[in-house]
Amino acid sequence: MGNRVFVVGVGMTRFEKPGSRDWEYPDMAKEAVGKALEDAGIPYDKVEQAYAGSMYGSMGQRALYETGMSGIPVMTVANACATGSSALFLARNTVKGGLADCVLALGMEKMQKGSLGAGVGQSKVTIIDHHLNAMVAGRAWEMDKAPMPQMFGNAGREHMERYGSTPEHFAWIGWKNHQHSVNNPYAQFQQAYTLEEIQNAPMIFEPLTKLQCSPTSDGAAAAIVASERFVDEHDLWDQAVEIAGHHIATDTPDSFDSSSINAVGFGVSRRAAARAMAEAEITIDEVDVIELHDCFSANELITYEALGMAGIGEAHKLIDDKATTYGGKWVVNPSGGLISKGHPLGATGIAQCAELTWQLRGQAGARQVEGARVALQHNIGLGSACAVAVYRPAR
């Protein structure tokens, strides 16, 4: 047996508006992990280690007590909005390194209503202080009370100034992702809007209207990650999906060169994607379906270029060609993405994994991407970490 690594079970809760359901993070974890174990067809005592992702204080050990107290190592992971995919990255590395044959990756979050702040905890040093300084250096950008919409909004403005994209391009992304989520029973929002409704929604930070911004959300997602030996011993080949490449990149000095596009993660996205695709030995042209970190519509457009889907300054041409929805070259965010599926920080990366696993198995129902054989996941958290993973069926 080799050192290939597979996802053999996935599960998630519906993502919901904070406070809309009377549950706590152990309840979320029990539901998501239970579904993942059922999907894999294995009991919890087969899991040898667990990585549990949460940004807001939910402890992995306590989260899993409702599933089982088996005494295994459980580590809580926090890595900004890339928390979930960081837990998955650690799970994969543990299996790939031969330290375990079956590892759980869990992501969960119970959030407060309202816009995200600049960080958590009591320190005066926030996780995005370098990024905010880079955004305003040498530019006339004003400082706003809501730093996240401001940073990504300014990146959108920069793209418009440099390359000629328009507010309509960003609005189309919001329209597309809300359209996609209509077919996702796990999505926080399952309502389609007209393009005009997207454009005329309340302005959060120009050019981003409310329907182009991800909401705060409660929810959890889980994935069972296994070795080739485990897949063979438990006859899981028909459902196994290989994680063929996975990389996490962090900031380098070019993130802080006075470009808002660079400050919101263009460089880390490009580096992580290049490494993950090189490991998987594929190019972006071979990818069929993508779950992309569209915390704001501006970030989806910019990331088209970071992933190599379009040349620098040409991402809006993909929108003109409708190349990123059904019938186009790629289907991006068939789940509805963060904008419409929701964004419980710790759970987002694992939920992306779940969606792509279902897509590659042909189990995505009305949102199924026909003939999907290669999938790519992009999950970014400012402060900064970007995880990119490449998936394909086990055989």
VENURQUI-V425727 format. One record per residue. N is the residue number from 1. RES is the residue in one letter. PHI is phi as a letter, one per 20 degrees, with the letter a starting at -180 (* if undefined). BURIAL is # if it has 24 or more other ideal C-beta (glycine too) atoms within 12 Angstrom, else .. D_CENTER is the distance of its C-alpha to the mean C-alpha in Angstrom with 1 decimal. Layout:
n=N res=RES phi=PHI burial=BURIAL d_center=D_CENTER
n=N res=RES phi=PHI burial=BURIAL d_center=D_CENTER
//
This chain:
n=1 res=M phi=* burial=. d_center=30.7
n=2 res=G phi=e burial=. d_center=28.2
n=3 res=N phi=d burial=. d_center=25.1
n=4 res=R phi=f burial=# d_center=22.5
n=5 res=V phi=c burial=# d_center=19.6
n=6 res=F phi=c burial=# d_center=18.4
n=7 res=V phi=e burial=# d_center=16.2
n=8 res=V phi=d burial=# d_center=19.0
n=9 res=G phi=b burial=# d_center=17.8
n=10 res=V phi=c burial=# d_center=14.9
n=11 res=G phi=a burial=# d_center=15.1
n=12 res=M phi=b burial=# d_center=13.7
n=13 res=T phi=e burial=# d_center=15.4
n=14 res=R phi=f burial=# d_center=15.3
n=15 res=F phi=e burial=# d_center=13.4
n=16 res=E phi=c burial=# d_center=16.4
n=17 res=K phi=f burial=. d_center=17.9
n=18 res=P phi=g burial=# d_center=19.0
n=19 res=G phi=n burial=. d_center=22.5
n=20 res=S phi=e burial=. d_center=22.7
n=21 res=R phi=c burial=. d_center=23.0
n=22 res=D phi=e burial=. d_center=25.2
n=23 res=W phi=b burial=# d_center=23.1
n=24 res=E phi=d burial=. d_center=22.2
n=25 res=Y phi=f burial=# d_center=19.4
n=26 res=P phi=f burial=# d_center=21.6
n=27 res=D phi=f burial=# d_center=21.9
n=28 res=M phi=f burial=# d_center=18.2
n=29 res=A phi=f burial=# d_center=18.0
n=30 res=K phi=g burial=# d_center=21.1
n=31 res=E phi=f burial=# d_center=19.9
n=32 res=A phi=f burial=# d_center=16.6
n=33 res=V phi=f burial=# d_center=18.3
n=34 res=G phi=g burial=# d_center=21.3
n=35 res=K phi=f burial=# d_center=19.6
n=36 res=A phi=f burial=# d_center=18.0
n=37 res=L phi=f burial=# d_center=21.5
n=38 res=E phi=f burial=. d_center=23.2
n=39 res=D phi=f burial=# d_center=21.0
n=40 res=A phi=f burial=# d_center=22.0
n=41 res=G phi=m burial=. d_center=25.5
n=42 res=I phi=c burial=# d_center=26.0
n=43 res=P phi=e burial=. d_center=27.2
n=44 res=Y phi=f burial=# d_center=25.5
n=45 res=D phi=f burial=. d_center=28.3
n=46 res=K phi=e burial=# d_center=27.0
n=47 res=V phi=f burial=# d_center=23.9
n=48 res=E phi=e burial=# d_center=25.1
n=49 res=Q phi=b burial=# d_center=22.5
n=50 res=A phi=b burial=# d_center=19.4
n=51 res=Y phi=d burial=# d_center=16.6
n=52 res=A phi=d burial=# d_center=15.4
n=53 res=G phi=e burial=# d_center=12.7
n=54 res=S phi=a burial=# d_center=13.7
n=55 res=M phi=e burial=# d_center=14.2
n=56 res=Y phi=d burial=# d_center=17.1
n=57 res=G phi=n burial=. d_center=19.6
n=58 res=S phi=f burial=# d_center=19.0
n=59 res=M phi=e burial=# d_center=20.6
n=60 res=G phi=f burial=# d_center=19.6
n=61 res=Q phi=g burial=# d_center=23.3
n=62 res=R phi=f burial=# d_center=24.1
n=63 res=A phi=f burial=# d_center=21.1
n=64 res=L phi=e burial=# d_center=22.4
n=65 res=Y phi=g burial=. d_center=26.0
n=66 res=E phi=f burial=# d_center=25.8
n=67 res=T phi=e burial=# d_center=24.7
n=68 res=G phi=r burial=. d_center=27.3
n=69 res=M phi=d burial=. d_center=29.0
n=70 res=S phi=e burial=. d_center=29.4
n=71 res=G phi=m burial=. d_center=29.7
n=72 res=I phi=f burial=# d_center=26.9
n=73 res=P phi=f burial=. d_center=25.2
n=74 res=V phi=c burial=# d_center=22.2
n=75 res=M phi=d burial=# d_center=20.2
n=76 res=T phi=e burial=# d_center=18.1
n=77 res=V phi=d burial=# d_center=15.3
n=78 res=A phi=c burial=# d_center=14.2
n=79 res=N phi=b burial=# d_center=12.4
n=80 res=A phi=l burial=# d_center=11.4
n=81 res=C phi=f burial=# d_center=7.9
n=82 res=A phi=e burial=# d_center=7.0
n=83 res=T phi=g burial=# d_center=9.2
n=84 res=G phi=f burial=# d_center=7.8
n=85 res=S phi=f burial=# d_center=7.1
n=86 res=S phi=f burial=# d_center=10.4
n=87 res=A phi=f burial=# d_center=12.1
n=88 res=L phi=f burial=# d_center=11.3
n=89 res=F phi=g burial=# d_center=12.6
n=90 res=L phi=f burial=# d_center=15.7
n=91 res=A phi=f burial=# d_center=16.3
n=92 res=R phi=f burial=# d_center=16.4
n=93 res=N phi=f burial=# d_center=18.7
n=94 res=T phi=f burial=# d_center=20.9
n=95 res=V phi=f burial=# d_center=21.5
n=96 res=K phi=f burial=# d_center=21.9
n=97 res=G phi=e burial=. d_center=24.3
n=98 res=G phi=m burial=. d_center=26.4
n=99 res=L phi=e burial=. d_center=26.2
n=100 res=A phi=b burial=# d_center=25.1
n=101 res=D phi=d burial=# d_center=24.9
n=102 res=C phi=b burial=# d_center=22.6
n=103 res=V phi=c burial=# d_center=19.8
n=104 res=L phi=e burial=# d_center=17.6
n=105 res=A phi=d burial=# d_center=14.0
n=106 res=L phi=c burial=# d_center=13.4
n=107 res=G phi=c burial=# d_center=11.1
n=108 res=M phi=b burial=# d_center=12.8
n=109 res=E phi=a burial=# d_center=13.7
n=110 res=K phi=d burial=# d_center=16.8
n=111 res=M phi=d burial=# d_center=16.8
n=112 res=Q phi=e burial=. d_center=19.6
n=113 res=K phi=f burial=. d_center=20.1
n=114 res=G phi=o burial=. d_center=20.0
n=115 res=S phi=f burial=# d_center=18.3
n=116 res=L phi=f burial=# d_center=16.5
n=117 res=G phi=e burial=. d_center=19.1
n=118 res=A phi=e burial=# d_center=19.1
n=119 res=G phi=r burial=# d_center=18.7
n=120 res=V phi=c burial=# d_center=20.0
n=121 res=G phi=n burial=. d_center=23.3
n=122 res=Q phi=d burial=. d_center=26.8
n=123 res=S phi=f burial=. d_center=26.7
n=124 res=K phi=f burial=. d_center=27.8
n=125 res=V phi=e burial=. d_center=25.4
n=126 res=T phi=e burial=. d_center=22.0
n=127 res=I phi=f burial=# d_center=18.8
n=128 res=I phi=c burial=# d_center=18.9
n=129 res=D phi=f burial=. d_center=22.7
n=130 res=H phi=f burial=# d_center=22.9
n=131 res=H phi=f burial=# d_center=20.3
n=132 res=L phi=f burial=# d_center=22.4
n=133 res=N phi=f burial=# d_center=25.6
n=134 res=A phi=f burial=# d_center=24.4
n=135 res=M phi=f burial=# d_center=23.5
n=136 res=V phi=e burial=# d_center=27.0
n=137 res=A phi=f burial=. d_center=29.0
n=138 res=G phi=m burial=. d_center=31.3
n=139 res=R phi=c burial=. d_center=29.9
n=140 res=A phi=e burial=. d_center=31.2
n=141 res=W phi=f burial=# d_center=27.9
n=142 res=E phi=e burial=. d_center=28.7
n=143 res=M phi=e burial=. d_center=27.0
n=144 res=D phi=d burial=. d_center=25.5
n=145 res=K phi=f burial=. d_center=25.0
n=146 res=A phi=d burial=# d_center=21.3
n=147 res=P phi=f burial=# d_center=19.9
n=148 res=M phi=f burial=# d_center=16.3
n=149 res=P phi=g burial=# d_center=17.5
n=150 res=Q phi=f burial=# d_center=20.3
n=151 res=M phi=f burial=# d_center=18.4
n=152 res=F phi=f burial=# d_center=16.2
n=153 res=G phi=f burial=# d_center=19.3
n=154 res=N phi=f burial=# d_center=21.4
n=155 res=A phi=f burial=# d_center=19.3
n=156 res=G phi=f burial=# d_center=19.7
n=157 res=R phi=f burial=# d_center=23.4
n=158 res=E phi=f burial=# d_center=23.8
n=159 res=H phi=f burial=# d_center=22.5
n=160 res=M phi=f burial=# d_center=25.0
n=161 res=E phi=f burial=. d_center=27.8
n=162 res=R phi=f burial=. d_center=27.3
n=163 res=Y phi=c burial=# d_center=26.5
n=164 res=G phi=n burial=. d_center=27.5
n=165 res=S phi=f burial=# d_center=24.4
n=166 res=T phi=c burial=. d_center=25.2
n=167 res=P phi=g burial=# d_center=23.8
n=168 res=E phi=f burial=# d_center=24.1
n=169 res=H phi=f burial=# d_center=21.5
n=170 res=F phi=f burial=# d_center=18.9
n=171 res=A phi=f burial=# d_center=20.2
n=172 res=W phi=f burial=# d_center=19.9
n=173 res=I phi=f burial=# d_center=16.1
n=174 res=G phi=f burial=# d_center=16.2
n=175 res=W phi=g burial=# d_center=18.8
n=176 res=K phi=g burial=# d_center=17.0
n=177 res=N phi=f burial=# d_center=13.9
n=178 res=H phi=f burial=# d_center=16.3
n=179 res=Q phi=f burial=# d_center=18.4
n=180 res=H phi=f burial=# d_center=15.8
n=181 res=S phi=f burial=# d_center=15.0
n=182 res=V phi=g burial=# d_center=18.7
n=183 res=N phi=e burial=# d_center=18.5
n=184 res=N phi=d burial=# d_center=15.7
n=185 res=P phi=f burial=. d_center=17.6
n=186 res=Y phi=e burial=# d_center=14.6
n=187 res=A phi=f burial=# d_center=13.7
n=188 res=Q phi=f burial=# d_center=15.0
n=189 res=F phi=d burial=# d_center=16.7
n=190 res=Q phi=c burial=# d_center=18.5
n=191 res=Q phi=d burial=. d_center=20.8
n=192 res=A phi=e burial=. d_center=21.5
n=193 res=Y phi=c burial=# d_center=22.9
n=194 res=T phi=f burial=. d_center=25.1
n=195 res=L phi=g burial=# d_center=24.3
n=196 res=E phi=f burial=. d_center=27.0
n=197 res=E phi=f burial=. d_center=25.6
n=198 res=I phi=f burial=# d_center=22.3
n=199 res=Q phi=f burial=# d_center=24.5
n=200 res=N phi=e burial=. d_center=26.9
n=201 res=A phi=f burial=# d_center=24.5
n=202 res=P phi=g burial=. d_center=25.1
n=203 res=M phi=f burial=. d_center=24.3
n=204 res=I phi=e burial=# d_center=22.0
n=205 res=F phi=b burial=# d_center=22.3
n=206 res=E phi=g burial=# d_center=23.8
n=207 res=P phi=e burial=# d_center=22.6
n=208 res=L phi=e burial=# d_center=19.8
n=209 res=T phi=e burial=# d_center=20.9
n=210 res=K phi=g burial=# d_center=19.6
n=211 res=L phi=e burial=# d_center=18.2
n=212 res=Q phi=d burial=# d_center=16.1
n=213 res=C phi=c burial=# d_center=14.3
n=214 res=S phi=f burial=# d_center=11.7
n=215 res=P phi=e burial=# d_center=13.8
n=216 res=T phi=f burial=# d_center=14.0
n=217 res=S phi=b burial=# d_center=13.6
n=218 res=D phi=d burial=# d_center=14.9
n=219 res=G phi=q burial=# d_center=13.6
n=220 res=A phi=b burial=# d_center=12.7
n=221 res=A phi=b burial=# d_center=11.5
n=222 res=A phi=b burial=# d_center=13.2
n=223 res=A phi=c burial=# d_center=13.8
n=224 res=I phi=e burial=# d_center=17.2
n=225 res=V phi=d burial=# d_center=17.4
n=226 res=A phi=b burial=# d_center=20.9
n=227 res=S phi=e burial=# d_center=23.4
n=228 res=E phi=f burial=# d_center=25.4
n=229 res=R phi=f burial=. d_center=28.4
n=230 res=F phi=f burial=# d_center=26.7
n=231 res=V phi=f burial=# d_center=25.6
n=232 res=D phi=f burial=. d_center=29.2
n=233 res=E phi=f burial=. d_center=30.9
n=234 res=H phi=d burial=# d_center=29.1
n=235 res=D phi=l burial=. d_center=29.2
n=236 res=L phi=d burial=# d_center=25.5
n=237 res=W phi=f burial=. d_center=25.5
n=238 res=D phi=f burial=. d_center=25.2
n=239 res=Q phi=d burial=# d_center=21.8
n=240 res=A phi=f burial=# d_center=20.4
n=241 res=V phi=c burial=# d_center=17.5
n=242 res=E phi=f burial=# d_center=17.7
n=243 res=I phi=e burial=# d_center=15.1
n=244 res=A phi=e burial=# d_center=17.2
n=245 res=G phi=b burial=# d_center=15.6
n=246 res=H phi=b burial=# d_center=13.2
n=247 res=H phi=b burial=# d_center=13.6
n=248 res=I phi=d burial=# d_center=12.6
n=249 res=A phi=d burial=# d_center=14.5
n=250 res=T phi=c burial=# d_center=15.8
n=251 res=D phi=f burial=# d_center=18.1
n=252 res=T phi=c burial=. d_center=21.4
n=253 res=P phi=g burial=. d_center=24.2
n=254 res=D phi=f burial=. d_center=23.3
n=255 res=S phi=f burial=# d_center=20.4
n=256 res=F phi=c burial=# d_center=23.3
n=257 res=D phi=d burial=. d_center=25.6
n=258 res=S phi=m burial=. d_center=25.9
n=259 res=S phi=e burial=# d_center=23.4
n=260 res=S phi=f burial=# d_center=20.8
n=261 res=I phi=f burial=# d_center=18.7
n=262 res=N phi=f burial=# d_center=18.9
n=263 res=A phi=f burial=# d_center=18.4
n=264 res=V phi=e burial=# d_center=14.9
n=265 res=G phi=o burial=# d_center=13.7
n=266 res=F phi=f burial=# d_center=15.2
n=267 res=G phi=f burial=# d_center=16.9
n=268 res=V phi=f burial=# d_center=14.3
n=269 res=S phi=f burial=# d_center=12.1
n=270 res=R phi=f burial=# d_center=15.3
n=271 res=R phi=f burial=# d_center=16.4
n=272 res=A phi=f burial=# d_center=13.5
n=273 res=A phi=f burial=# d_center=13.4
n=274 res=A phi=f burial=# d_center=17.2
n=275 res=R phi=f burial=. d_center=17.4
n=276 res=A phi=f burial=# d_center=15.0
n=277 res=M phi=f burial=# d_center=16.8
n=278 res=A phi=f burial=. d_center=20.1
n=279 res=E phi=f burial=. d_center=19.7
n=280 res=A phi=f burial=# d_center=19.0
n=281 res=E phi=l burial=. d_center=21.8
n=282 res=I phi=c burial=# d_center=20.3
n=283 res=T phi=d burial=. d_center=20.0
n=284 res=I phi=f burial=# d_center=17.5
n=285 res=D phi=f burial=. d_center=20.4
n=286 res=E phi=e burial=# d_center=20.1
n=287 res=V phi=f burial=# d_center=16.6
n=288 res=D phi=d burial=# d_center=16.8
n=289 res=V phi=c burial=# d_center=13.4
n=290 res=I phi=c burial=# d_center=10.0
n=291 res=E phi=d burial=# d_center=6.6
n=292 res=L phi=c burial=# d_center=6.0
n=293 res=H phi=f burial=# d_center=4.9
n=294 res=D phi=e burial=# d_center=8.1
n=295 res=C phi=g burial=# d_center=8.9
n=296 res=F phi=b burial=# d_center=12.3
n=297 res=S phi=g burial=# d_center=13.8
n=298 res=A phi=f burial=# d_center=15.3
n=299 res=N phi=f burial=# d_center=12.1
n=300 res=E phi=f burial=# d_center=11.4
n=301 res=L phi=f burial=# d_center=15.1
n=302 res=I phi=f burial=# d_center=15.3
n=303 res=T phi=f burial=# d_center=12.5
n=304 res=Y phi=g burial=# d_center=14.6
n=305 res=E phi=f burial=# d_center=17.2
n=306 res=A phi=f burial=# d_center=15.3
n=307 res=L phi=e burial=# d_center=14.3
n=308 res=G phi=n burial=# d_center=17.9
n=309 res=M phi=f burial=# d_center=17.7
n=310 res=A phi=b burial=# d_center=20.3
n=311 res=G phi=f burial=. d_center=22.7
n=312 res=I phi=g burial=. d_center=22.6
n=313 res=G phi=n burial=. d_center=23.5
n=314 res=E phi=c burial=# d_center=23.2
n=315 res=A phi=f burial=# d_center=19.8
n=316 res=H phi=f burial=# d_center=21.5
n=317 res=K phi=f burial=. d_center=23.7
n=318 res=L phi=f burial=# d_center=20.9
n=319 res=I phi=f burial=# d_center=20.8
n=320 res=D phi=g burial=. d_center=24.6
n=321 res=D phi=e burial=. d_center=24.5
n=322 res=K phi=l burial=. d_center=21.9
n=323 res=A phi=e burial=# d_center=20.4
n=324 res=T phi=d burial=# d_center=16.7
n=325 res=T phi=c burial=# d_center=17.6
n=326 res=Y phi=g burial=# d_center=19.8
n=327 res=G phi=n burial=. d_center=22.8
n=328 res=G phi=e burial=. d_center=21.3
n=329 res=K phi=f burial=# d_center=20.5
n=330 res=W phi=c burial=# d_center=16.8
n=331 res=V phi=d burial=# d_center=15.0
n=332 res=V phi=d burial=# d_center=11.8
n=333 res=N phi=l burial=# d_center=9.7
n=334 res=P phi=f burial=# d_center=12.4
n=335 res=S phi=f burial=# d_center=10.8
n=336 res=G phi=o burial=# d_center=11.4
n=337 res=G phi=m burial=# d_center=7.9
n=338 res=L phi=f burial=# d_center=7.5
n=339 res=I phi=g burial=# d_center=11.1
n=340 res=S phi=d burial=# d_center=12.6
n=341 res=K phi=f burial=# d_center=10.8
n=342 res=G phi=o burial=# d_center=10.4
n=343 res=H phi=b burial=# d_center=8.5
n=344 res=P phi=f burial=# d_center=10.1
n=345 res=L phi=g burial=# d_center=8.9
n=346 res=G phi=f burial=# d_center=9.6
n=347 res=A phi=e burial=# d_center=8.4
n=348 res=T phi=g burial=# d_center=4.8
n=349 res=G phi=f burial=# d_center=4.0
n=350 res=I phi=f burial=# d_center=7.3
n=351 res=A phi=f burial=# d_center=7.1
n=352 res=Q phi=f burial=# d_center=5.2
n=353 res=C phi=g burial=# d_center=8.1
n=354 res=A phi=f burial=# d_center=10.4
n=355 res=E phi=g burial=# d_center=10.2
n=356 res=L phi=f burial=# d_center=10.9
n=357 res=T phi=f burial=# d_center=13.5
n=358 res=W phi=f burial=# d_center=15.2
n=359 res=Q phi=f burial=# d_center=15.2
n=360 res=L phi=f burial=# d_center=16.9
n=361 res=R phi=e burial=# d_center=19.2
n=362 res=G phi=m burial=. d_center=20.2
n=363 res=Q phi=d burial=. d_center=19.5
n=364 res=A phi=e burial=# d_center=17.3
n=365 res=G phi=m burial=. d_center=20.5
n=366 res=A phi=f burial=. d_center=21.0
n=367 res=R phi=d burial=# d_center=17.7
n=368 res=Q phi=f burial=# d_center=18.4
n=369 res=V phi=e burial=# d_center=18.2
n=370 res=E phi=f burial=. d_center=21.7
n=371 res=G phi=m burial=. d_center=22.3
n=372 res=A phi=f burial=# d_center=18.7
n=373 res=R phi=c burial=# d_center=19.3
n=374 res=V phi=c burial=# d_center=16.7
n=375 res=A phi=c burial=# d_center=12.9
n=376 res=L phi=c burial=# d_center=10.4
n=377 res=Q phi=d burial=# d_center=6.7
n=378 res=H phi=c burial=# d_center=5.7
n=379 res=N phi=c burial=# d_center=3.8
n=380 res=I phi=c burial=# d_center=6.9
n=381 res=G phi=c burial=# d_center=9.2
n=382 res=L phi=f burial=# d_center=12.7
n=383 res=G phi=p burial=# d_center=15.5
n=384 res=S phi=c burial=# d_center=14.0
n=385 res=A phi=b burial=# d_center=11.7
n=386 res=C phi=c burial=# d_center=9.5
n=387 res=A phi=d burial=# d_center=8.4
n=388 res=V phi=c burial=# d_center=9.0
n=389 res=A phi=c burial=# d_center=10.2
n=390 res=V phi=d burial=# d_center=12.8
n=391 res=Y phi=c burial=# d_center=14.0
n=392 res=R phi=b burial=# d_center=17.4
n=393 res=P phi=g burial=# d_center=19.8
n=394 res=A phi=f burial=# d_center=22.0
n=395 res=R phi=b burial=. d_center=25.1
//
